[in-house]
Amino acid sequence: TTYAAYTSLQRCALADAASNLLTYSNTGANAAWGKAFCTSGDNGSAGPDGVTGTGLGAQYILEDTTNDQHYVTQVTSGLSAGEADYSFSVSLHAAVRTWAVVQLGEATTPSFMAVWINLSTGAVGTVSGAAGWANVRAYSVSEGAGWYRLTVVARKTTVSTSVQTAIGSAT
């Protein structure tokens, strides 16, 4: 008998073919992305797929001098009020900071779960759960040339019909 080293009853986040719930997901300068103590936009360099151009290449998060969290954020509304699994993936590359944080929040509790990633090695750091979220998990994959794709998956356990995503620099 042959046994699989790892198994799961969860459906694969990359195979479900679900739609992208974020608008302007490749354009950080767009007003759909809120900015907290930073600016964001197209930095003119290629993303992990080698493509450049407005809304196609790498985006940046440029911190201001405020001693606070620096992040871009977007709220997705109109979701099911029932429990559901949500997945968020982002490709990240170190610039000034070598750590980044990705958060998912829901409005009922309100609470945010967070995952930190080391952008020098691609290692997932602390995975912080929160009320309103269950089965929080994260993984990263090297995309080459210093790029890492971080994927966060969690089950929203509240009746909240919106989810807030945030991507920020960290130390």
Disulfide bonds with the S-S distance in Angstrom:
none
